[in-house]
Structure formats: structure tokens, C-alpha cells
């Protein structure tokens, strides 16, 4: 992978992790019950995607 592609991939991974942080913060502060659990699981999945993208940009 060329350096520019790695840069864009790492930038996208950081942005995805930022979305995950925003979503979990929103879920914990503004929701409750089943919606809170669903949003937390979605945020966790998004975080894993971001981590995998970050790991791919290192390789």
C-alpha cells in the first residue's frame, strides 16, 4: 500500500472511532432501556471497524 493510501485509511479510521465515541456518549447520556443497549452495541461494532482500519493502515 502506498503512503497516501495509508494516510487516508488511518484518517478514516480515526473519524470512524470519533463517531463511535459520539454515539456511545449520546447513548449513555440521552437514552435508556433497549435503545441504549442497541446504540451501545452499534457503537462497539463501529469502534471495532475503526480499530481494524487503523491496524490495516499500519501494515
mmCIF file of the N, C-alpha and C atoms, coordinates in Angstrom:
data_MODEL
# 
_entry.id   MODEL 
# 
loop_
_atom_site.group_PDB 
_atom_site.id 
_atom_site.type_symbol 
_atom_site.label_atom_id 
_atom_site.label_alt_id 
_atom_site.label_comp_id 
_atom_site.label_asym_id 
_atom_site.label_entity_id 
_atom_site.label_seq_id 
_atom_site.pdbx_PDB_ins_code 
_atom_site.Cartn_x 
_atom_site.Cartn_y 
_atom_site.Cartn_z 
_atom_site.occupancy 
_atom_site.B_iso_or_equiv 
_atom_site.pdbx_formal_charge 
_atom_site.auth_seq_id 
_atom_site.auth_comp_id 
_atom_site.auth_asym_id 
_atom_site.auth_atom_id 
_atom_site.pdbx_PDB_model_num 
ATOM 1   N N  . UNK A 1 1  ? 0.846   -1.171 0.000  1.00 0.00 ? 1  UNK A N  1 
ATOM 2   C CA . UNK A 1 1  ? 0.000   0.000  0.000  1.00 0.00 ? 1  UNK A CA 1 
ATOM 3   C C  . UNK A 1 1  ? 0.898   1.243  0.000  1.00 0.00 ? 1  UNK A C  1 
ATOM 4   N N  . UNK A 1 2  ? 0.543   2.199  -0.842 1.00 0.00 ? 2  UNK A N  1 
ATOM 5   C CA . UNK A 1 2  ? 1.378   3.396  -0.901 1.00 0.00 ? 2  UNK A CA 1 
ATOM 6   C C  . UNK A 1 2  ? 1.088   4.317  0.292  1.00 0.00 ? 2  UNK A C  1 
ATOM 7   N N  . UNK A 1 3  ? 2.001   5.213  0.609  1.00 0.00 ? 3  UNK A N  1 
ATOM 8   C CA . UNK A 1 3  ? 1.853   6.061  1.803  1.00 0.00 ? 3  UNK A CA 1 
ATOM 9   C C  . UNK A 1 3  ? 0.593   6.921  1.821  1.00 0.00 ? 3  UNK A C  1 
ATOM 10  N N  . UNK A 1 4  ? 0.154   7.420  0.659  1.00 0.00 ? 4  UNK A N  1 
ATOM 11  C CA . UNK A 1 4  ? -1.069  8.249  0.629  1.00 0.00 ? 4  UNK A CA 1 
ATOM 12  C C  . UNK A 1 4  ? -2.297  7.432  1.001  1.00 0.00 ? 4  UNK A C  1 
ATOM 13  N N  . UNK A 1 5  ? -2.363  6.208  0.521  1.00 0.00 ? 5  UNK A N  1 
ATOM 14  C CA . UNK A 1 5  ? -3.487  5.340  0.859  1.00 0.00 ? 5  UNK A CA 1 
ATOM 15  C C  . UNK A 1 5  ? -3.494  5.030  2.350  1.00 0.00 ? 5  UNK A C  1 
ATOM 16  N N  . UNK A 1 6  ? -2.313  4.790  2.908  1.00 0.00 ? 6  UNK A N  1 
ATOM 17  C CA . UNK A 1 6  ? -2.217  4.546  4.346  1.00 0.00 ? 6  UNK A CA 1 
ATOM 18  C C  . UNK A 1 6  ? -2.683  5.757  5.140  1.00 0.00 ? 6  UNK A C  1 
ATOM 19  N N  . UNK A 1 7  ? -2.319  6.953  4.667  1.00 0.00 ? 7  UNK A N  1 
ATOM 20  C CA . UNK A 1 7  ? -2.729  8.174  5.357  1.00 0.00 ? 7  UNK A CA 1 
ATOM 21  C C  . UNK A 1 7  ? -4.251  8.317  5.348  1.00 0.00 ? 7  UNK A C  1 
ATOM 22  N N  . UNK A 1 8  ? -4.867  8.114  4.186  1.00 0.00 ? 8  UNK A N  1 
ATOM 23  C CA . UNK A 1 8  ? -6.313  8.243  4.097  1.00 0.00 ? 8  UNK A CA 1 
ATOM 24  C C  . UNK A 1 8  ? -7.016  7.171  4.926  1.00 0.00 ? 8  UNK A C  1 
ATOM 25  N N  . UNK A 1 9  ? -6.495  5.968  4.910  1.00 0.00 ? 9  UNK A N  1 
ATOM 26  C CA . UNK A 1 9  ? -7.094  4.882  5.686  1.00 0.00 ? 9  UNK A CA 1 
ATOM 27  C C  . UNK A 1 9  ? -7.013  5.172  7.182  1.00 0.00 ? 9  UNK A C  1 
ATOM 28  N N  . UNK A 1 10 ? -5.891  5.682  7.638  1.00 0.00 ? 10 UNK A N  1 
ATOM 29  C CA . UNK A 1 10 ? -5.767  5.998  9.062  1.00 0.00 ? 10 UNK A CA 1 
ATOM 30  C C  . UNK A 1 10 ? -6.664  7.182  9.438  1.00 0.00 ? 10 UNK A C  1 
ATOM 31  N N  . UNK A 1 11 ? -6.799  8.169  8.553  1.00 0.00 ? 11 UNK A N  1 
ATOM 32  C CA . UNK A 1 11 ? -7.689  9.290  8.816  1.00 0.00 ? 11 UNK A CA 1 
ATOM 33  C C  . UNK A 1 11 ? -9.147  8.834  8.909  1.00 0.00 ? 11 UNK A C  1 
ATOM 34  N N  . UNK A 1 12 ? -9.547  7.976  8.006  1.00 0.00 ? 12 UNK A N  1 
ATOM 35  C CA . UNK A 1 12 ? -10.913 7.444  8.042  1.00 0.00 ? 12 UNK A CA 1 
ATOM 36  C C  . UNK A 1 12 ? -11.127 6.622  9.310  1.00 0.00 ? 12 UNK A C  1 
ATOM 37  N N  . UNK A 1 13 ? -10.125 5.852  9.718  1.00 0.00 ? 13 UNK A N  1 
ATOM 38  C CA . UNK A 1 13 ? -10.243 5.050  10.935 1.00 0.00 ? 13 UNK A CA 1 
ATOM 39  C C  . UNK A 1 13 ? -10.415 5.944  12.161 1.00 0.00 ? 13 UNK A C  1 
ATOM 40  N N  . UNK A 1 14 ? -9.675  7.033  12.225 1.00 0.00 ? 14 UNK A N  1 
ATOM 41  C CA . UNK A 1 14 ? -9.805  7.962  13.354 1.00 0.00 ? 14 UNK A CA 1 
ATOM 42  C C  . UNK A 1 14 ? -11.189 8.606  13.358 1.00 0.00 ? 14 UNK A C  1 
ATOM 43  N N  . UNK A 1 15 ? -11.681 8.989  12.196 1.00 0.00 ? 15 UNK A N  1 
ATOM 44  C CA . UNK A 1 15 ? -13.022 9.581  12.113 1.00 0.00 ? 15 UNK A CA 1 
ATOM 45  C C  . UNK A 1 15 ? -14.109 8.580  12.514 1.00 0.00 ? 15 UNK A C  1 
ATOM 46  N N  . UNK A 1 16 ? -13.940 7.330  12.110 1.00 0.00 ? 16 UNK A N  1 
ATOM 47  C CA . UNK A 1 16 ? -14.903 6.296  12.490 1.00 0.00 ? 16 UNK A CA 1 
ATOM 48  C C  . UNK A 1 16 ? -14.898 6.098  14.004 1.00 0.00 ? 16 UNK A C  1 
ATOM 49  N N  . UNK A 1 17 ? -13.712 6.108  14.610 1.00 0.00 ? 17 UNK A N  1 
ATOM 50  C CA . UNK A 1 17 ? -13.634 5.974  16.065 1.00 0.00 ? 17 UNK A CA 1 
ATOM 51  C C  . UNK A 1 17 ? -14.248 7.186  16.757 1.00 0.00 ? 17 UNK A C  1 
ATOM 52  N N  . UNK A 1 18 ? -14.109 8.364  16.157 1.00 0.00 ? 18 UNK A N  1 
ATOM 53  C CA . UNK A 1 18 ? -14.753 9.559  16.704 1.00 0.00 ? 18 UNK A CA 1 
ATOM 54  C C  . UNK A 1 18 ? -16.265 9.454  16.671 1.00 0.00 ? 18 UNK A C  1 
ATOM 55  N N  . UNK A 1 19 ? -16.806 8.914  15.590 1.00 0.00 ? 19 UNK A N  1 
ATOM 56  C CA . UNK A 1 19 ? -18.249 8.685  15.504 1.00 0.00 ? 19 UNK A CA 1 
ATOM 57  C C  . UNK A 1 19 ? -18.687 7.710  16.581 1.00 0.00 ? 19 UNK A C  1 
ATOM 58  N N  . UNK A 1 20 ? -17.881 6.695  16.815 1.00 0.00 ? 20 UNK A N  1 
ATOM 59  C CA . UNK A 1 20 ? -18.193 5.717  17.849 1.00 0.00 ? 20 UNK A CA 1 
ATOM 60  C C  . UNK A 1 20 ? -18.244 6.363  19.234 1.00 0.00 ? 20 UNK A C  1 
ATOM 61  N N  . UNK A 1 21 ? -17.281 7.242  19.519 1.00 0.00 ? 21 UNK A N  1 
ATOM 62  C CA . UNK A 1 21 ? -17.259 7.931  20.814 1.00 0.00 ? 21 UNK A CA 1 
ATOM 63  C C  . UNK A 1 21 ? -18.483 8.820  20.967 1.00 0.00 ? 21 UNK A C  1 
ATOM 64  N N  . UNK A 1 22 ? -18.825 9.558  19.913 1.00 0.00 ? 22 UNK A N  1 
ATOM 65  C CA . UNK A 1 22 ? -20.020 10.403 19.951 1.00 0.00 ? 22 UNK A CA 1 
ATOM 66  C C  . UNK A 1 22 ? -21.273 9.567  20.192 1.00 0.00 ? 22 UNK A C  1 
ATOM 67  N N  . UNK A 1 23 ? -21.389 8.439  19.500 1.00 0.00 ? 23 UNK A N  1 
ATOM 68  C CA . UNK A 1 23 ? -22.573 7.594  19.631 1.00 0.00 ? 23 UNK A CA 1 
ATOM 69  C C  . UNK A 1 23 ? -22.684 6.992  21.026 1.00 0.00 ? 23 UNK A C  1 
ATOM 70  N N  . UNK A 1 24 ? -21.603 6.535  21.609 1.00 0.00 ? 24 UNK A N  1 
ATOM 71  C CA . UNK A 1 24 ? -21.683 5.950  22.939 1.00 0.00 ? 24 UNK A CA 1 
ATOM 72  C C  . UNK A 1 24 ? -21.969 7.022  23.983 1.00 0.00 ? 24 UNK A C  1 
ATOM 73  N N  . UNK A 1 25 ? -21.428 8.235  23.785 1.00 0.00 ? 25 UNK A N  1 
ATOM 74  C CA . UNK A 1 25 ? -21.721 9.333  24.699 1.00 0.00 ? 25 UNK A CA 1 
ATOM 75  C C  . UNK A 1 25 ? -23.189 9.709  24.632 1.00 0.00 ? 25 UNK A C  1 
ATOM 76  N N  . UNK A 1 26 ? -23.719 9.779  23.424 1.00 0.00 ? 26 UNK A N  1 
ATOM 77  C CA . UNK A 1 26 ? -25.140 10.076 23.252 1.00 0.00 ? 26 UNK A CA 1 
ATOM 78  C C  . UNK A 1 26 ? -26.007 8.992  23.871 1.00 0.00 ? 26 UNK A C  1 
ATOM 79  N N  . UNK A 1 27 ? -25.646 7.740  23.639 1.00 0.00 ? 27 UNK A N  1 
ATOM 80  C CA . UNK A 1 27 ? -26.439 6.629  24.168 1.00 0.00 ? 27 UNK A CA 1 
ATOM 81  C C  . UNK A 1 27 ? -26.456 6.629  25.690 1.00 0.00 ? 27 UNK A C  1 
ATOM 82  N N  . UNK A 1 28 ? -25.321 6.914  26.295 1.00 0.00 ? 28 UNK A N  1 
ATOM 83  C CA . UNK A 1 28 ? -25.250 6.877  27.758 1.00 0.00 ? 28 UNK A CA 1 
ATOM 84  C C  . UNK A 1 28 ? -25.916 8.078  28.413 1.00 0.00 ? 28 UNK A C  1 
ATOM 85  N N  . UNK A 1 29 ? -25.953 9.220  27.741 1.00 0.00 ? 29 UNK A N  1 
ATOM 86  C CA . UNK A 1 29 ? -26.489 10.414 28.403 1.00 0.00 ? 29 UNK A CA 1 
ATOM 87  C C  . UNK A 1 29 ? -27.948 10.704 28.061 1.00 0.00 ? 29 UNK A C  1 
ATOM 88  N N  . UNK A 1 30 ? -28.411 10.349 26.882 1.00 0.00 ? 30 UNK A N  1 
ATOM 89  C CA . UNK A 1 30 ? -29.745 10.761 26.441 1.00 0.00 ? 30 UNK A CA 1 
ATOM 90  C C  . UNK A 1 30 ? -30.766 9.636  26.314 1.00 0.00 ? 30 UNK A C  1 
ATOM 91  N N  . UNK A 1 31 ? -30.335 8.394  26.345 1.00 0.00 ? 31 UNK A N  1 
ATOM 92  C CA . UNK A 1 31 ? -31.276 7.294  26.139 1.00 0.00 ? 31 UNK A CA 1 
ATOM 93  C C  . UNK A 1 31 ? -31.258 6.343  27.328 1.00 0.00 ? 31 UNK A C  1 
ATOM 94  N N  . UNK A 1 32 ? -32.227 5.451  27.331 1.00 0.00 ? 32 UNK A N  1 
ATOM 95  C CA . UNK A 1 32 ? -32.256 4.401  28.345 1.00 0.00 ? 32 UNK A CA 1 
ATOM 96  C C  . UNK A 1 32 ? -32.982 3.183  27.788 1.00 0.00 ? 32 UNK A C  1 
ATOM 97  N N  . UNK A 1 33 ? -32.868 2.090  28.489 1.00 0.00 ? 33 UNK A N  1 
ATOM 98  C CA . UNK A 1 33 ? -33.553 0.869  28.101 1.00 0.00 ? 33 UNK A CA 1 
ATOM 99  C C  . UNK A 1 33 ? -32.931 0.175  26.905 1.00 0.00 ? 33 UNK A C  1 
ATOM 100 N N  . UNK A 1 34 ? -33.811 -0.368 26.071 1.00 0.00 ? 34 UNK A N  1 
ATOM 101 C CA . UNK A 1 34 ? -33.384 -1.155 24.918 1.00 0.00 ? 34 UNK A CA 1 
ATOM 102 C C  . UNK A 1 34 ? -32.644 -0.304 23.895 1.00 0.00 ? 34 UNK A C  1 
ATOM 103 N N  . UNK A 1 35 ? -33.089 0.933  23.696 1.00 0.00 ? 35 UNK A N  1 
ATOM 104 C CA . UNK A 1 35 ? -32.417 1.819  22.746 1.00 0.00 ? 35 UNK A CA 1 
ATOM 105 C C  . UNK A 1 35 ? -30.974 2.078  23.159 1.00 0.00 ? 35 UNK A C  1 
ATOM 106 N N  . UNK A 1 36 ? -30.747 2.246  24.437 1.00 0.00 ? 36 UNK A N  1 
ATOM 107 C CA . UNK A 1 36 ? -29.384 2.458  24.955 1.00 0.00 ? 36 UNK A CA 1 
ATOM 108 C C  . UNK A 1 36 ? -28.503 1.256  24.668 1.00 0.00 ? 36 UNK A C  1 
ATOM 109 N N  . UNK A 1 37 ? -29.039 0.078  24.875 1.00 0.00 ? 37 UNK A N  1 
ATOM 110 C CA . UNK A 1 37 ? -28.265 -1.145 24.629 1.00 0.00 ? 37 UNK A CA 1 
ATOM 111 C C  . UNK A 1 37 ? -27.964 -1.309 23.144 1.00 0.00 ? 37 UNK A C  1 
ATOM 112 N N  . UNK A 1 38 ? -28.939 -1.041 22.302 1.00 0.00 ? 38 UNK A N  1 
ATOM 113 C CA . UNK A 1 38 ? -28.739 -1.179 20.857 1.00 0.00 ? 38 UNK A CA 1 
ATOM 114 C C  . UNK A 1 38 ? -27.695 -0.179 20.364 1.00 0.00 ? 38 UNK A C  1 
ATOM 115 N N  . UNK A 1 39 ? -27.796 1.075  20.804 1.00 0.00 ? 39 UNK A N  1 
ATOM 116 C CA . UNK A 1 39 ? -26.828 2.092  20.392 1.00 0.00 ? 39 UNK A CA 1 
ATOM 117 C C  . UNK A 1 39 ? -25.430 1.765  20.907 1.00 0.00 ? 39 UNK A C  1 
ATOM 118 N N  . UNK A 1 40 ? -25.338 1.198  22.092 1.00 0.00 ? 40 UNK A N  1 
ATOM 119 C CA . UNK A 1 40 ? -24.032 0.823  22.641 1.00 0.00 ? 40 UNK A CA 1 
ATOM 120 C C  . UNK A 1 40 ? -23.399 -0.299 21.825 1.00 0.00 ? 40 UNK A C  1 
ATOM 121 N N  . UNK A 1 41 ? -24.195 -1.265 21.420 1.00 0.00 ? 41 UNK A N  1 
ATOM 122 C CA . UNK A 1 41 ? -23.673 -2.368 20.599 1.00 0.00 ? 41 UNK A CA 1 
ATOM 123 C C  . UNK A 1 41 ? -23.240 -1.841 19.228 1.00 0.00 ? 41 UNK A C  1 
ATOM 124 N N  . UNK A 1 42 ? -24.038 -0.966 18.637 1.00 0.00 ? 42 UNK A N  1 
ATOM 125 C CA . UNK A 1 42 ? -23.677 -0.377 17.347 1.00 0.00 ? 42 UNK A CA 1 
ATOM 126 C C  . UNK A 1 42 ? -22.378 0.416  17.475 1.00 0.00 ? 42 UNK A C  1 
ATOM 127 N N  . UNK A 1 43 ? -22.240 1.189  18.556 1.00 0.00 ? 43 UNK A N  1 
ATOM 128 C CA . UNK A 1 43 ? -21.015 1.957  18.774 1.00 0.00 ? 43 UNK A CA 1 
ATOM 129 C C  . UNK A 1 43 ? -19.817 1.032  18.931 1.00 0.00 ? 43 UNK A C  1 
ATOM 130 N N  . UNK A 1 44 ? -19.993 -0.091 19.608 1.00 0.00 ? 44 UNK A N  1 
ATOM 131 C CA . UNK A 1 44 ? -18.897 -1.041 19.779 1.00 0.00 ? 44 UNK A CA 1 
ATOM 132 C C  . UNK A 1 44 ? -18.478 -1.643 18.444 1.00 0.00 ? 44 UNK A C  1 
ATOM 133 N N  . UNK A 1 45 ? -19.446 -1.982 17.614 1.00 0.00 ? 45 UNK A N  1 
ATOM 134 C CA . UNK A 1 45 ? -19.139 -2.543 16.292 1.00 0.00 ? 45 UNK A CA 1 
ATOM 135 C C  . UNK A 1 45 ? -18.409 -1.502 15.434 1.00 0.00 ? 45 UNK A C  1 
ATOM 136 N N  . UNK A 1 46 ? -18.875 -0.255 15.483 1.00 0.00 ? 46 UNK A N  1 
ATOM 137 C CA . UNK A 1 46 ? -18.212 0.817  14.736 1.00 0.00 ? 46 UNK A CA 1 
ATOM 138 C C  . UNK A 1 46 ? -16.781 1.004  15.245 1.00 0.00 ? 46 UNK A C  1 
ATOM 139 N N  . UNK A 1 47 ? -16.592 0.919  16.549 1.00 0.00 ? 47 UNK A N  1 
ATOM 140 C CA . UNK A 1 47 ? -15.249 1.039  17.116 1.00 0.00 ? 47 UNK A CA 1 
ATOM 141 C C  . UNK A 1 47 ? -14.344 -0.080 16.614 1.00 0.00 ? 47 UNK A C  1 
ATOM 142 N N  . UNK A 1 48 ? -14.848 -1.292 16.557 1.00 0.00 ? 48 UNK A N  1 
ATOM 143 C CA . UNK A 1 48 ? -14.042 -2.408 16.046 1.00 0.00 ? 48 UNK A CA 1 
ATOM 144 C C  . UNK A 1 48 ? -13.650 -2.193 14.590 1.00 0.00 ? 48 UNK A C  1 
ATOM 145 N N  . UNK A 1 49 ? -14.571 -1.649 13.789 1.00 0.00 ? 49 UNK A N  1 
ATOM 146 C CA . UNK A 1 49 ? -14.262 -1.356 12.391 1.00 0.00 ? 49 UNK A CA 1 
ATOM 147 C C  . UNK A 1 49 ? -13.150 -0.314 12.312 1.00 0.00 ? 49 UNK A C  1 
ATOM 148 N N  . UNK A 1 50 ? -13.237 0.698  13.174 1.00 0.00 ? 50 UNK A N  1 
ATOM 149 C CA . UNK A 1 50 ? -12.189 1.718  13.205 1.00 0.00 ? 50 UNK A CA 1 
ATOM 150 C C  . UNK A 1 50 ? -10.843 1.165  13.619 1.00 0.00 ? 50 UNK A C  1 
ATOM 151 N N  . UNK A 1 51 ? -10.845 0.294  14.596 1.00 0.00 ? 51 UNK A N  1 
ATOM 152 C CA . UNK A 1 51 ? -9.588  -0.318 15.055 1.00 0.00 ? 51 UNK A CA 1 
ATOM 153 C C  . UNK A 1 51 ? -8.987  -1.189 13.950 1.00 0.00 ? 51 UNK A C  1 
ATOM 154 N N  . UNK A 1 52 ? -9.817  -1.942 13.253 1.00 0.00 ? 52 UNK A N  1 
ATOM 155 C CA . UNK A 1 52 ? -9.313  -2.763 12.165 1.00 0.00 ? 52 UNK A CA 1 
ATOM 156 C C  . UNK A 1 52 ? -8.770  -1.896 11.030 1.00 0.00 ? 52 UNK A C  1 
ATOM 157 N N  . UNK A 1 53 ? -9.441  -0.775 10.751 1.00 0.00 ? 53 UNK A N  1 
ATOM 158 C CA . UNK A 1 53 ? -8.926  0.142  9.731  1.00 0.00 ? 53 UNK A CA 1 
ATOM 159 C C  . UNK A 1 53 ? -7.601  0.746  10.142 1.00 0.00 ? 53 UNK A C  1 
ATOM 160 N N  . UNK A 1 54 ? -7.462  1.092  11.419 1.00 0.00 ? 54 UNK A N  1 
ATOM 161 C CA . UNK A 1 54 ? -6.197  1.626  11.915 1.00 0.00 ? 54 UNK A CA 1 
ATOM 162 C C  . UNK A 1 54 ? -5.090  0.588  11.850 1.00 0.00 ? 54 UNK A C  1 
ATOM 163 N N  . UNK A 1 55 ? -5.422  -0.634 12.193 1.00 0.00 ? 55 UNK A N  1 
ATOM 164 C CA . UNK A 1 55 ? -4.417  -1.699 12.131 1.00 0.00 ? 55 UNK A CA 1 
ATOM 165 C C  . UNK A 1 55 ? -4.013  -1.972 10.686 1.00 0.00 ? 55 UNK A C  1 
ATOM 166 N N  . UNK A 1 56 ? -4.963  -1.887 9.775  1.00 0.00 ? 56 UNK A N  1 
ATOM 167 C CA . UNK A 1 56 ? -4.644  -2.114 8.363  1.00 0.00 ? 56 UNK A CA 1 
ATOM 168 C C  . UNK A 1 56 ? -3.749  -1.010 7.812  1.00 0.00 ? 56 UNK A C  1 
ATOM 169 N N  . UNK A 1 57 ? -3.904  0.215  8.343  1.00 0.00 ? 57 UNK A N  1 
ATOM 170 C CA . UNK A 1 57 ? -3.080  1.303  7.836  1.00 0.00 ? 57 UNK A CA 1 
ATOM 171 C C  . UNK A 1 57 ? -1.635  1.200  8.332  1.00 0.00 ? 57 UNK A C  1 
ATOM 172 N N  . UNK A 1 58 ? -1.404  0.475  9.406  1.00 0.00 ? 58 UNK A N  1 
ATOM 173 C CA . UNK A 1 58 ? -0.054  0.289  9.921  1.00 0.00 ? 58 UNK A CA 1 
ATOM 174 C C  . UNK A 1 58 ? 0.693   -0.754 9.094  1.00 0.00 ? 58 UNK A C  1 
ATOM 175 N N  . UNK A 1 59 ? -0.008  -1.752 8.631  1.00 0.00 ? 59 UNK A N  1 
ATOM 176 C CA . UNK A 1 59 ? 0.632   -2.867 7.917  1.00 0.00 ? 59 UNK A CA 1 
ATOM 177 C C  . UNK A 1 59 ? 1.125   -2.460 6.549  1.00 0.00 ? 59 UNK A C  1 
# 
